[in-house]
Amino acid sequence: MSCSCVADSGKVKSDTMSTSFVFLEGDNTVFTELTYLGSAAVDAPRSEMEITRNMKVLNTQSQMAIPVTLSVPAHSEGIVRLVAFGLF
């Protein structure tokens, strides 16, 4: 399984809450002001320790900060959208 990882403000924060803005848009929860870090293989998707470790590795290897907005549906049949801004 692979996972795309994002972090708020471009840095992994283990001791503070996210500074991104969250709001509802229709049936979706939208997270703004996130930074795309890349993707990584995930063996235990429910392990916060593994996700945090992957985010730290991706954060140190990241060559370019890509601002994104993440839209997550309220139901399993919906589509997760990751929208990048300013790339083109």
C-alpha positions in Angstrom: 0.0 0.0 0.0 1.3 3.5 -0.7 0.2 6.8 0.7 0.6 10.4 -0.2 1.7 12.4 2.8 0.9 16.0 3.5 1.9 18.2 6.5 0.7 21.6 7.7 3.0 24.5 7.0 5.5 22.2 5.3 7.0 20.8 8.6 6.0 17.8 10.7 4.8 18.8 14.1 4.5 16.1 16.7 3.7 18.3 19.7 1.2 20.8 18.3 -2.2 20.7 16.5 -2.4 21.3 12.8 -2.6 25.0 11.7 -4.6 24.1 8.6 -8.1 25.3 8.1 -10.9 22.7 8.0 -14.4 23.3 6.6 -17.3 21.4 5.1 -18.1 21.6 1.4 -21.2 19.5 0.6 -20.4 16.0 1.7 -16.7 16.7 1.9 -14.4 17.8 4.6 -11.8 20.2 3.1 -8.3 20.8 4.6 -6.5 23.9 3.4 -2.9 25.3 3.8 -1.3 21.9 3.6 2.1 21.0 1.9 2.5 17.9 -0.3 5.6 15.9 0.9 5.5 13.0 -1.6 4.5 9.4 -1.3 5.8 6.4 0.6 5.0 2.7 1.1 2.9 2.1 4.2 2.9 -1.3 5.9 0.6 -0.3 8.9 -1.8 2.4 7.8 -3.2 2.7 11.4 0.2 3.2 13.0 0.7 6.8 13.9 4.3 6.1 14.6 4.9 4.7 11.1 3.1 7.6 9.5 5.0 10.2 11.5 8.3 8.5 10.7 7.4 8.5 6.9 6.4 12.2 7.1 9.8 13.1 8.8 11.7 11.2 6.1 9.7 12.8 3.3 10.0 16.2 4.9 13.8 16.0 5.0 14.0 14.7 1.4 11.5 17.2 -0.1 13.1 19.3 -2.8 10.1 21.6 -3.3 7.2 22.7 -1.1 3.9 22.2 -3.0 0.9 23.9 -1.4 -2.3 21.7 -1.6 -5.8 21.5 -0.5 -7.2 18.0 0.5 -10.9 17.2 0.1 -12.1 14.0 1.9 -15.6 12.6 1.3 -17.9 11.7 4.1 -18.6 8.3 2.7 -16.5 5.4 1.2 -17.9 5.8 -2.4 -16.6 9.4 -2.6 -13.4 10.6 -4.3 -10.5 12.0 -2.3 -9.1 15.1 -4.1 -5.6 16.5 -3.6 -5.5 19.9 -5.4 -2.1 21.6 -6.0 -1.8 25.3 -6.7 0.8 27.3 -8.6 2.4 24.4 -10.4 1.5 25.5 -14.0 
